[in-house]
């Protein structure tokens, strides 16, 4: 077995050979598609600008119905950003975590989905 390979026994009493270097707590690399992350950051920047505009509407005592419509638009933008981030995370980080047997990362993602979807 090379240095990058190791064997460990799981509770179901059989060995798994791994040809990648990782420790037993299964911290996986956290990689993303840089172009997609840049798009998400740009969307966040636009939403921040939109939310600042809504804040000014409230400060300027604009019609509450118009403010609520704009708030709904911001909520829609944030949901869209969350969806894009979720897809990006699943396609890269979660796929890697599953391949590396990192169940904690999957559990953490499930908790985040539950909070996001409330």
C-alpha positions as CSV (number, residue, x, y, z in Angstrom):
1,X,0.0,0.0,0.0
2,X,1.4,3.4,-0.9
3,X,1.4,6.4,1.5
4,X,-1.7,7.8,-0.2
5,X,-3.5,4.5,0.3
6,X,-4.8,3.1,3.6
7,X,-7.2,0.5,4.9
8,X,-9.6,0.8,7.7
9,X,-12.3,-1.4,9.1
10,X,-15.9,-0.3,9.3
11,X,-18.4,-1.6,11.8
12,X,-19.6,-4.1,9.3
13,X,-16.2,-5.9,9.5
14,X,-14.7,-5.5,6.0
15,X,-11.8,-3.5,4.8
16,X,-12.0,-0.6,2.3
17,X,-8.9,0.4,0.3
18,X,-8.8,4.1,-0.4
19,X,-6.4,5.5,-3.0
20,X,-6.7,9.1,-1.7
21,X,-5.2,10.7,1.3
22,X,-7.7,11.7,4.0
23,X,-8.0,11.5,7.7
24,X,-10.6,9.5,9.5
25,X,-12.9,12.4,10.2
26,X,-13.4,12.7,6.4
27,X,-12.9,16.5,5.9
28,X,-13.3,16.8,2.1
29,X,-12.0,19.6,0.0
30,X,-14.5,22.4,-0.5
31,X,-14.3,23.2,-4.2
32,X,-16.7,25.2,-6.4
33,X,-16.9,26.3,-10.0
34,X,-15.3,29.8,-9.8
35,X,-17.5,31.1,-12.7
36,X,-20.7,30.0,-10.9
37,X,-19.5,31.5,-7.6
38,X,-18.8,34.8,-9.4
39,X,-22.3,34.8,-10.8
40,X,-23.8,34.1,-7.4
41,X,-21.7,36.9,-5.9
42,X,-22.9,39.3,-8.6
43,X,-26.5,38.3,-8.0
44,X,-26.0,39.0,-4.2
45,X,-24.6,42.4,-5.0
46,X,-27.6,43.2,-7.2
47,X,-30.0,42.0,-4.4
48,X,-28.1,44.1,-1.8
49,X,-28.6,47.2,-4.1
50,X,-32.2,46.3,-4.6
51,X,-32.7,45.9,-0.8
52,X,-31.0,49.3,-0.2
53,X,-33.5,50.8,-2.7
54,X,-36.4,49.3,-0.7
55,X,-34.9,50.8,2.5
56,X,-34.9,54.2,0.8
57,X,-38.5,53.7,-0.2
58,X,-39.4,53.2,3.5
59,X,-37.3,56.1,4.6
60,X,-39.0,58.3,2.0
61,X,-42.5,57.1,3.2
62,X,-43.4,55.6,-0.2
63,X,-46.6,53.6,-0.6
64,X,-46.5,50.5,1.6
65,X,-48.0,48.4,-1.2
66,X,-45.2,49.4,-3.5
67,X,-42.6,48.6,-0.8
68,X,-44.1,45.1,-0.2
69,X,-44.0,44.4,-3.9
70,X,-40.3,45.3,-4.0
71,X,-39.7,43.2,-0.9
72,X,-41.4,40.3,-2.6
73,X,-39.0,40.8,-5.6
74,X,-36.0,40.8,-3.3
75,X,-37.2,37.6,-1.6
76,X,-37.6,36.0,-5.1
77,X,-34.0,37.1,-5.9
78,X,-32.7,35.6,-2.7
79,X,-34.6,32.3,-3.2
80,X,-33.1,32.1,-6.7
81,X,-29.6,32.8,-5.3
82,X,-30.1,30.1,-2.7
83,X,-31.2,27.6,-5.3
84,X,-28.1,28.4,-7.4
85,X,-25.8,28.0,-4.4
86,X,-27.6,24.8,-3.4
87,X,-27.1,23.3,-6.9
88,X,-23.4,24.4,-7.0
89,X,-22.8,22.9,-3.6
90,X,-24.4,19.6,-4.4
91,X,-22.6,19.3,-7.8
92,X,-19.2,19.8,-6.3
93,X,-18.9,19.6,-2.5
94,X,-21.6,17.0,-1.7
95,X,-20.5,14.7,-4.6
96,X,-17.0,14.9,-3.2
97,X,-18.1,14.3,0.3
98,X,-20.2,11.2,-0.6
99,X,-17.3,9.8,-2.6
100,X,-15.1,10.3,0.5
101,X,-17.6,8.9,2.9
102,X,-18.2,12.2,4.6
103,X,-21.7,11.7,6.0
104,X,-21.3,14.7,8.3
105,X,-21.2,17.0,5.3
106,X,-24.4,15.5,3.9
107,X,-26.1,15.8,7.3
108,X,-25.0,19.5,7.5
109,X,-26.4,20.1,4.0
110,X,-29.7,18.5,5.0
111,X,-29.9,20.8,8.0
112,X,-29.1,23.9,5.8
113,X,-31.8,22.9,3.3
114,X,-34.4,22.5,6.1
115,X,-33.5,26.0,7.4
116,X,-33.5,27.6,3.9
117,X,-36.9,26.0,2.9
118,X,-38.8,27.3,6.0
